Amino acid sequence: MKFAIQFPNLKLFLTYLFSSVLFIYSKGQLKEDSLFSQSLDNVVVTATRTPRLMGNVAIPVSVINTKTLYQAGSLRLNDILAEQTGINIVDNFGKGVQVQGLSSEYTLILVDGEPLIGRTGGVLDLSRISVRNIRKIEIVKGPSSSLYGSEAMGGVINIITDGSGVNKSDFGLRYGSFNTIDGSFNFSRRVKKTDVTASVNYNRSAGYSLKPNQQQKTVEPFWKTVQQLSLNHQLSENWKLGSGFRRNVTYIDNTIEVSNQGIAVLSKGFERNDEYNITPYLQYKGNKVRTTLRGYITGFESEQLLSVKGSSNTYNDRFDQLFSRVENQTDWQIREQSAFTFGAGHIEESVASNRYDSLATKRKNSISYFFAQHEERLTRKLTAIGGFRFDANEAYASVWSPKMALQFKPDEKISINISYGRGFKAPDFRQLYLNFTNLAAGAYSVFGSEVAAAELQRLSALQQIDQVTGVMGGLTALRPEISGGLNLGARLKLKDGMQIGANLFRNDITNMIVTDIVAFKKNGGQIYSYFNLKSALTQGVELDLDKRISKTFTLKAGYQYLYTADKDVLAQIRKGEIFQRELTSGSSVRMKASDYAGLPLRSKHSANLKLSYETAKGFFATTRLFYRGRWGTFDQDGNGIINRSDEFAKGFLHVNASAGLSFRKHWKLMAGLDNLLNYKDILNLPGTPGRVGYIDIQFNF
Amino acid sequence: MKTRSIIGSVLAAVVIFQSCTKEETAVPQVTLIQSIVKDIPADTIVGLSPIGQPVGVGKFTFYSLETNAVIPNTDSNSTKWDIGLRGSTIITNGGTSGPGKGAAFIYVGTFDELTKVPADSTFRVDAAPNYAITAGSNKGWYLYTPQTNLVTPLPGRVLVFKTASGKYAKVEILNYYKGGVTPAATAPDNVKIFSQRYFTFKFAYQADGTTNFK
């Protein structure tokens, strides 16, 4: 059943906008407040959508700054995130991120506060994003849908590129293994009242093979470019106008060896992803009030073309997604100890793909939303934040996302945070409209929930349906997936520049969308569709330590313990209804809850350690270790869950090292080796090519 | 095509000699036969069809639980065999499949837990294409996973048979691949295709006609 609220219209939104502008004018000029004029480096914006000092945020947030990025020699977003505590990179449809045990589809990736689109199988490939031109990355863990809407369940990763107001430019060039070349140019100038920031990045690689004697490479040759321009103009003391433009192209030279029922077929072609976005805004900034009207238009066009060798057959896959949004956000400093933020917006989204119907059919969705947040310093030691967001959707049920957080700081050395929030993920276009039949493997079909009934009728009329399963009756409109996340954290500043932190988390996810069989075809193939069936939990603890050993040495360490489970599976195991097969004898036995290893692709243990050395004269060296414990891959004993020792990929340790120096004022030179231990796992880590090296030179002016 | 012979006939019934009393010493009657049978080919893949579908010759492999042996295909119309295997299809010697008294049902539980055929059990008789052992993934004895293209016997399923002569037997299918080892999920498709349709199973046959498996 669809539940549509009549808020989704532009008229109401415009009325809202108009009234908020009136509101601002009525406030007039007030005296300068420190809230809006924080210096940038220790300020975070993602956690509350307002600039806040890092230590004053009641929500788990961490920041990766330019220096860390540079010293780690990171090129793409996945490189640096892999080294962060509590974050795993999963190699499946590209490099996806896993935060607090929630997979990539439940993590929102923002660039300068605007969401990136273009996911494959729910995964947003982080290797699309260059980190050569960015100022910092903010990572917020736990649900933040109260501010950001869909996808902000496990967390929000915000890539901040803006370098406004800094007169600084650089050229960078890098050469590395597999003929990897990365060139970048970043330019930032203030011309009168206009800030201009421009950057260009070009990245290419010849790819590599992990499996010998195969025509298809593990990673095919590719090139990627990013072009970005941002203009910010100060119209008057209070008004600012600007826009960002960004384009990101990825081209992969594809040679694909497909084994079709045992016959290897070689196809050649390419894959091209073209993403662009435009972000115009108008901002008013008074002493107590700031309001911003933002527009956001982004498109993602993906094309894959393959022609089979020795035949005229071609395979063409196209996926065009368009996302546009208009939004207003107003921050109002009511009193010194209370701040109020509210906003509303409207989103129009569309997808055309031959994976669904045809390119001619555009699937659309529109969302209207509003949000509000109040922050109150109750006493000198206690701050509270409460907020919510309401998303009214055209294509599926509407959602409320509340959030509450408390911060208690008894003194300068201790802070204790507790927060609870709800997150959601809207059913995506794939889950609604996919129309896919795999002729190679078992002739199974997958139909999106909105098209399944019609497709079944069509196949039934063709007498291709053998039997319809019981879940057919449940073939209803999909609802958003919902999570509730609780975070309890403490941070302690000790003597000698040592800091320790701990964060306990628990996420309960309901309405999870999974595929289930709706019917069997006469040829034996199954027909799948999507249902809100599963509920899961992820919980664990994250620990981190920061220590300055001497003037030149610093140490950082982190650890995450993670427990995940499908709640229904867990309940069945407790009732003794799930069996497993012993590895050696092959006999079935009833499973114990302790045999259950939770959701696939999750590691119970993961850890990292970073040692850096840095002199005042600009020499640095770093050694970074990260460990990921074993994780479940595929069921092998027929119970559909991860439990047996042969159902895991082995854990691994990566050691990365880099060193560099500054010379002649303008120059920086660095070199690094990643994966020093040369760890490879062809099957489970295709994105890890073994030991790689690089050398990098930068000219700053 | 290599077919390994039947391995390991094990007498499970423990012979208990009664202590010497004045009564006559009972001759222990060993009526329960337990065995693990490996690598029984069941219409293994001989090639690919013009459209690339893996195909066998389409014949059943017949097995006698009573004699613990493969029965030649030429005896298909006899009561010499108890179960027939062809790909993932399992038939009993009864109903539309054979002249015997064969029937079957699937018991959910472990092999060892099933010490006696429950009194309220309903044996089903083959009525092609609806067999006593339901065909199809996750409906009968196996799970087919399209993502990995693998067939795995569902754990916790015991196939309870009435043999051609109306005796009782229980069978747990342990594996569907050659050598009794399921290929890794990441193994190439042609490995998975050509090593499938080899049954490894464990069974217990009660010769005394009772429903006891102790």
Interface residues (C-beta under 8 A of the other chain):
Chain A: S259 N260 Q261 G262 I263 N438 A440 A441 G442 Y444 I517 F520 G524 Q526 I578 F579 Q580 R581 S585 G586 S587 S588 V589 R590 T633 F634 D635 Q636 D637 G638 N639 G640 D646 L683 N684
Chain B: L48 G52 Q53 P54 T110 F111 D112 G136 S137 N138 Y142 L143 Y144 T145 P146 Q147 T148 N149 T152 P153 L154 P155 G156 R157 E172 L174 N175 G180 T182 A184 A185 T186 P188 D189 N190 I193 F194 T200 K202
